[in-house]
Amino acid sequence: MWEQVEQGVEDGNAVMAWRTNNEAGFDFLTLGENRRMPAEMDGAKLVSFLPIIDNTAK
């Protein structure tokens, strides 16, 4: 399924999450220019948010 998302995402972004047998009970992948980036901390997979870029500033 993820391969189809990769082929069709173009300039967008995508997140896929699923239940799995790990300590957190889930895992996820991200794709594209996304403010949400996977980050590991003490063995737990978390979501790190990148700052918003203001393209309207002069």
Secondary structure, 3 states (H helix, E strand, C coil): CHHHHHHHCCCCEEEEEEECCCCCCEEEEEEECCCEEEEEECCEEEEEECCCCCCCCC
